[in-house]
Amino acid sequence: QVQLVESGGGLVQPGGSLRLSCAASRSSFSIYAMNWCRQAPGKQRELVATITTGGITHYADSVKGRFTISIDNAKNTVYLQMNTLKPEDTAIYYCNVKYYNGQDYWGQGTQVTVSS
């Protein structure tokens, strides 16, 4: 069973920055992609950013130019640098890891609150 450990959430003022990280425990299988999703109160979970182990990235339109996803393949760790945060970015952020064998795991979530 793969374990995902997330960190980096918290309270920040509008315009501020936070960096999230998510480390996946070792597995016999290879990772295909690592994603960040978020869920705000009363809303569906949405994909924020994704990165493959080959470095291909994709961002939701709402975060393009403000968020940057990166990956450390040696550490099985994905990062999300969030700049120019807005109140509408407030949500629980979840890490998701997809393996080539089809396995799919989720982190426990970390709260991000953007408020003055």
CYANA upper distance limits for C-alpha pairs under 8 A (distance plus 0.5 A):
  2 VAL  CA     24 ALA  CA      7.16
  2 VAL  CA     25 SER  CA      6.08
  2 VAL  CA     26 ARG  CA      7.53
  2 VAL  CA     27 SER  CA      7.10
  2 VAL  CA    105 TYR  CA      7.63
  3 GLN  CA     24 ALA  CA      6.25
  3 GLN  CA     25 SER  CA      5.80
  3 GLN  CA    105 TYR  CA      8.46
  3 GLN  CA    107 GLY  CA      8.05
  4 LEU  CA     22 CYS  CA      6.86
  4 LEU  CA     23 ALA  CA      6.06
  4 LEU  CA     24 ALA  CA      5.06
  4 LEU  CA     25 SER  CA      6.96
  4 LEU  CA     95 CYS  CA      8.08
  4 LEU  CA    105 TYR  CA      8.20
  4 LEU  CA    106 TRP  CA      7.38
  4 LEU  CA    107 GLY  CA      5.51
  4 LEU  CA    108 GLN  CA      8.14
  5 VAL  CA     22 CYS  CA      5.87
  5 VAL  CA     23 ALA  CA      5.74
  5 VAL  CA     24 ALA  CA      7.11
  5 VAL  CA    107 GLY  CA      6.93
  5 VAL  CA    108 GLN  CA      8.14
  6 GLU  CA     20 LEU  CA      7.69
  6 GLU  CA     21 SER  CA      6.09
  6 GLU  CA     22 CYS  CA      4.78
  6 GLU  CA     23 ALA  CA      7.11
  6 GLU  CA     95 CYS  CA      7.64
  6 GLU  CA    107 GLY  CA      7.07
  6 GLU  CA    108 GLN  CA      7.81
  6 GLU  CA    109 GLY  CA      7.36
  6 GLU  CA    110 THR  CA      7.18
  7 SER  CA     20 LEU  CA      6.25
  7 SER  CA     21 SER  CA      5.88
  7 SER  CA     22 CYS  CA      7.02
  7 SER  CA    110 THR  CA      7.20
  8 GLY  CA     18 LEU  CA      7.37
  8 GLY  CA     19 ARG  CA      6.17
  8 GLY  CA     20 LEU  CA      4.91
  8 GLY  CA     21 SER  CA      6.77
  8 GLY  CA    110 THR  CA      7.98
  9 GLY  CA     18 LEU  CA      7.52
  9 GLY  CA     19 ARG  CA      7.95
  9 GLY  CA     20 LEU  CA      6.75
  9 GLY  CA    110 THR  CA      5.91
  9 GLY  CA    111 GLN  CA      5.85
  9 GLY  CA    112 VAL  CA      5.50
 10 GLY  CA     18 LEU  CA      8.37
 10 GLY  CA    110 THR  CA      8.46
 10 GLY  CA    111 GLN  CA      6.62
 10 GLY  CA    112 VAL  CA      5.55
 10 GLY  CA    113 THR  CA      6.63
 11 LEU  CA    112 VAL  CA      6.67
 11 LEU  CA    113 THR  CA      5.24
 11 LEU  CA    114 VAL  CA      6.43
 11 LEU  CA    115 SER  CA      7.67
 12 VAL  CA     16 GLY  CA      6.48
 12 VAL  CA     17 SER  CA      7.65
 12 VAL  CA     18 LEU  CA      8.10
 12 VAL  CA    112 VAL  CA      8.39
 12 VAL  CA    113 THR  CA      6.81
 12 VAL  CA    114 VAL  CA      5.52
 12 VAL  CA    115 SER  CA      6.80
 12 VAL  CA    116 SER  CA      8.14
 13 GLN  CA     85 LEU  CA      8.16
 13 GLN  CA    114 VAL  CA      5.90
 13 GLN  CA    115 SER  CA      5.51
 13 GLN  CA    116 SER  CA      5.47
 14 PRO  CA     84 THR  CA      7.46
 14 PRO  CA     85 LEU  CA      5.89
 14 PRO  CA     86 LYS  CA      5.61
 14 PRO  CA     87 PRO  CA      6.84
 14 PRO  CA    114 VAL  CA      6.22
 14 PRO  CA    115 SER  CA      6.48
 14 PRO  CA    116 SER  CA      6.99
 15 GLY  CA     83 ASN  CA      7.53
 15 GLY  CA     84 THR  CA      4.61
 15 GLY  CA     85 LEU  CA      5.37
 15 GLY  CA     86 LYS  CA      6.89
 16 GLY  CA     83 ASN  CA      6.66
 16 GLY  CA     84 THR  CA      5.92
 16 GLY  CA     85 LEU  CA      5.97
 17 SER  CA     81 GLN  CA      7.97
 17 SER  CA     82 MET  CA      5.90
 17 SER  CA     83 ASN  CA      4.91
 17 SER  CA     84 THR  CA      6.70
 17 SER  CA     85 LEU  CA      6.67
 18 LEU  CA     81 GLN  CA      6.70
 18 LEU  CA     82 MET  CA      5.75
 18 LEU  CA     83 ASN  CA      7.27
 19 ARG  CA     79 TYR  CA      7.40
 19 ARG  CA     80 LEU  CA      6.09
 19 ARG  CA     81 GLN  CA      4.96
 19 ARG  CA     82 MET  CA      6.43
 20 LEU  CA     79 TYR  CA      6.00
 20 LEU  CA     80 LEU  CA      5.49
 20 LEU  CA     81 GLN  CA      6.97
 20 LEU  CA     82 MET  CA      8.44
 21 SER  CA     77 THR  CA      7.38
 21 SER  CA     78 VAL  CA      6.22
 21 SER  CA     79 TYR  CA      4.90
 21 SER  CA     80 LEU  CA      6.93
 22 CYS  CA     77 THR  CA      5.94
 22 CYS  CA     78 VAL  CA      5.81
 22 CYS  CA     79 TYR  CA      6.95
 22 CYS  CA     95 CYS  CA      6.85
 22 CYS  CA    107 GLY  CA      8.36
 23 ALA  CA     75 LYS  CA      7.70
 23 ALA  CA     76 ASN  CA      6.31
 23 ALA  CA     77 THR  CA      4.76
 23 ALA  CA     78 VAL  CA      7.11
 24 ALA  CA     75 LYS  CA      8.49
 24 ALA  CA     76 ASN  CA      5.94
 24 ALA  CA     77 THR  CA      6.72
 24 ALA  CA     97 VAL  CA      8.35
 25 SER  CA     76 ASN  CA      7.82
 26 ARG  CA     76 ASN  CA      8.12
 29 PHE  CA     99 TYR  CA      7.19
 29 PHE  CA    100 TYR  CA      7.66
 29 PHE  CA    101 ASN  CA      7.52
 30 SER  CA     99 TYR  CA      6.19
 30 SER  CA    100 TYR  CA      6.45
 30 SER  CA    101 ASN  CA      8.31
 31 ILE  CA     53 THR  CA      7.45
 31 ILE  CA     97 VAL  CA      7.59
 31 ILE  CA     98 LYS  CA      6.44
 31 ILE  CA     99 TYR  CA      4.75
 31 ILE  CA    100 TYR  CA      6.54
 32 TYR  CA     52 THR  CA      6.25
 32 TYR  CA     53 THR  CA      6.38
 32 TYR  CA     97 VAL  CA      8.30
 32 TYR  CA     98 LYS  CA      6.11
 32 TYR  CA     99 TYR  CA      5.43
 32 TYR  CA    100 TYR  CA      5.84
 33 ALA  CA     50 THR  CA      7.46
 33 ALA  CA     51 ILE  CA      6.06
 33 ALA  CA     52 THR  CA      4.51
 33 ALA  CA     53 THR  CA      6.29
 33 ALA  CA     97 VAL  CA      6.56
 33 ALA  CA     98 LYS  CA      5.81
 33 ALA  CA     99 TYR  CA      7.49
 34 MET  CA     50 THR  CA      6.38
 34 MET  CA     51 ILE  CA      6.04
 34 MET  CA     52 THR  CA      6.81
 34 MET  CA     53 THR  CA      8.28
 34 MET  CA     71 ILE  CA      8.44
 34 MET  CA     78 VAL  CA      7.06
 34 MET  CA     95 CYS  CA      7.81
 34 MET  CA     96 ASN  CA      6.27
 34 MET  CA     97 VAL  CA      5.04
 34 MET  CA     98 LYS  CA      6.77
 35 ASN  CA     47 LEU  CA      7.98
 35 ASN  CA     48 VAL  CA      8.10
 35 ASN  CA     49 ALA  CA      6.27
 35 ASN  CA     50 THR  CA      4.72
 35 ASN  CA     51 ILE  CA      6.83
 35 ASN  CA     78 VAL  CA      8.40
 35 ASN  CA     95 CYS  CA      6.29
 35 ASN  CA     96 ASN  CA      5.47
 35 ASN  CA     97 VAL  CA      6.78
 36 TRP  CA     47 LEU  CA      6.83
 36 TRP  CA     48 VAL  CA      6.01
 36 TRP  CA     49 ALA  CA      5.84
 36 TRP  CA     50 THR  CA      6.83
 36 TRP  CA     80 LEU  CA      8.07
 36 TRP  CA     93 TYR  CA      7.23
 36 TRP  CA     94 TYR  CA      6.18
 36 TRP  CA     95 CYS  CA      5.28
 36 TRP  CA     96 ASN  CA      6.68
 37 CYS  CA     45 ARG  CA      7.10
 37 CYS  CA     46 GLU  CA      5.90
 37 CYS  CA     47 LEU  CA      4.79
 37 CYS  CA     48 VAL  CA      5.45
 37 CYS  CA     49 ALA  CA      7.47
 37 CYS  CA     93 TYR  CA      6.21
 37 CYS  CA     94 TYR  CA      5.63
 37 CYS  CA     95 CYS  CA      6.94
 37 CYS  CA     96 ASN  CA      7.92
 38 ARG  CA     45 ARG  CA      5.95
 38 ARG  CA     46 GLU  CA      5.98
 38 ARG  CA     47 LEU  CA      7.09
 38 ARG  CA     48 VAL  CA      7.14
 38 ARG  CA     91 ALA  CA      6.37
 38 ARG  CA     92 ILE  CA      5.93
 38 ARG  CA     93 TYR  CA      4.76
 38 ARG  CA     94 TYR  CA      6.29
 39 GLN  CA     43 LYS  CA      6.77
 39 GLN  CA     44 GLN  CA      6.46
 39 GLN  CA     45 ARG  CA      4.79
 39 GLN  CA     46 GLU  CA      6.85
 39 GLN  CA     91 ALA  CA      5.76
 39 GLN  CA     92 ILE  CA      5.85
 39 GLN  CA     93 TYR  CA      7.12
 40 ALA  CA     44 GLN  CA      7.78
 40 ALA  CA     45 ARG  CA      7.85
 40 ALA  CA     90 THR  CA      6.98
 40 ALA  CA     91 ALA  CA      4.72
 40 ALA  CA     92 ILE  CA      6.87
 41 PRO  CA     91 ALA  CA      7.56
 47 LEU  CA     59 TYR  CA      8.47
 47 LEU  CA     60 ALA  CA      7.22
 48 VAL  CA     59 TYR  CA      6.36
 48 VAL  CA     60 ALA  CA      5.66
 48 VAL  CA     63 VAL  CA      7.65
 49 ALA  CA     57 THR  CA      7.68
 49 ALA  CA     58 HIS  CA      6.03
 49 ALA  CA     59 TYR  CA      4.89
 49 ALA  CA     60 ALA  CA      6.74
 49 ALA  CA     69 ILE  CA      7.05
 50 THR  CA     57 THR  CA      6.00
 50 THR  CA     58 HIS  CA      5.75
 50 THR  CA     59 TYR  CA      7.14
 50 THR  CA     69 ILE  CA      7.57
 51 ILE  CA     55 GLY  CA      6.39
 51 ILE  CA     56 ILE  CA      5.90
 51 ILE  CA     57 THR  CA      4.88
 51 ILE  CA     58 HIS  CA      7.14
 51 ILE  CA     69 ILE  CA      7.30
 51 ILE  CA     70 SER  CA      7.48
 51 ILE  CA     71 ILE  CA      7.75
 52 THR  CA     56 ILE  CA      5.77
 52 THR  CA     57 THR  CA      7.19
 53 THR  CA     71 ILE  CA      7.70
 53 THR  CA     73 ASN  CA      7.06
 55 GLY  CA     70 SER  CA      8.37
 55 GLY  CA     71 ILE  CA      8.12
 57 THR  CA     69 ILE  CA      7.90
 59 TYR  CA     63 VAL  CA      7.12
 59 TYR  CA     64 LYS  CA      6.39
 60 ALA  CA     64 LYS  CA      6.88
 63 VAL  CA     67 PHE  CA      6.10
 66 ARG  CA     82 MET  CA      6.66
 66 ARG  CA     83 ASN  CA      5.64
 66 ARG  CA     84 THR  CA      6.59
 66 ARG  CA     85 LEU  CA      8.18
 67 PHE  CA     80 LEU  CA      7.21
 67 PHE  CA     81 GLN  CA      6.01
 67 PHE  CA     82 MET  CA      4.97
 67 PHE  CA     83 ASN  CA      6.48
 68 THR  CA     80 LEU  CA      6.18
 68 THR  CA     81 GLN  CA      5.56
 68 THR  CA     82 MET  CA      7.10
 69 ILE  CA     78 VAL  CA      7.70
 69 ILE  CA     79 TYR  CA      6.13
 69 ILE  CA     80 LEU  CA      5.08
 69 ILE  CA     81 GLN  CA      6.88
 70 SER  CA     78 VAL  CA      6.29
 70 SER  CA     79 TYR  CA      5.73
 70 SER  CA     80 LEU  CA      7.10
 71 ILE  CA     76 ASN  CA      8.00
 71 ILE  CA     77 THR  CA      6.32
 71 ILE  CA     78 VAL  CA      4.90
 71 ILE  CA     79 TYR  CA      6.68
 72 ASP  CA     76 ASN  CA      6.46
 72 ASP  CA     77 THR  CA      5.74
 72 ASP  CA     78 VAL  CA      6.82
 73 ASN  CA     77 THR  CA      7.09
 85 LEU  CA     89 ASP  CA      6.98
 85 LEU  CA    114 VAL  CA      7.22
 86 LYS  CA     90 THR  CA      8.07
 86 LYS  CA    114 VAL  CA      6.63
 87 PRO  CA    113 THR  CA      7.86
 87 PRO  CA    114 VAL  CA      5.23
 87 PRO  CA    115 SER  CA      6.38
 88 GLU  CA    114 VAL  CA      8.11
 89 ASP  CA    112 VAL  CA      8.08
 89 ASP  CA    113 THR  CA      7.98
 89 ASP  CA    114 VAL  CA      7.23
 90 THR  CA    111 GLN  CA      8.32
 90 THR  CA    112 VAL  CA      5.91
 90 THR  CA    113 THR  CA      5.10
 90 THR  CA    114 VAL  CA      5.96
 91 ALA  CA    111 GLN  CA      6.61
 91 ALA  CA    112 VAL  CA      6.04
 91 ALA  CA    113 THR  CA      7.14
 92 ILE  CA    109 GLY  CA      6.33
 92 ILE  CA    110 THR  CA      5.89
 92 ILE  CA    111 GLN  CA      4.89
 92 ILE  CA    112 VAL  CA      6.50
 93 TYR  CA    109 GLY  CA      5.80
 93 TYR  CA    110 THR  CA      5.75
 93 TYR  CA    111 GLN  CA      6.71
 93 TYR  CA    112 VAL  CA      7.44
 94 TYR  CA    106 TRP  CA      7.31
 94 TYR  CA    107 GLY  CA      6.20
 94 TYR  CA    108 GLN  CA      7.19
 94 TYR  CA    109 GLY  CA      4.92
 94 TYR  CA    110 THR  CA      7.10
 95 CYS  CA    106 TRP  CA      6.24
 95 CYS  CA    107 GLY  CA      5.58
 95 CYS  CA    108 GLN  CA      8.40
 95 CYS  CA    109 GLY  CA      7.46
 96 ASN  CA    104 ASP  CA      7.64
 96 ASN  CA    105 TYR  CA      6.13
 96 ASN  CA    106 TRP  CA      5.07
 96 ASN  CA    107 GLY  CA      6.90
 97 VAL  CA    104 ASP  CA      6.25
 97 VAL  CA    105 TYR  CA      5.80
 97 VAL  CA    106 TRP  CA      7.10
 98 LYS  CA    102 GLY  CA      7.27
 98 LYS  CA    103 GLN  CA      6.47
 98 LYS  CA    104 ASP  CA      5.16
 98 LYS  CA    105 TYR  CA      7.19
 99 TYR  CA    103 GLN  CA      5.72
 99 TYR  CA    104 ASP  CA      6.89
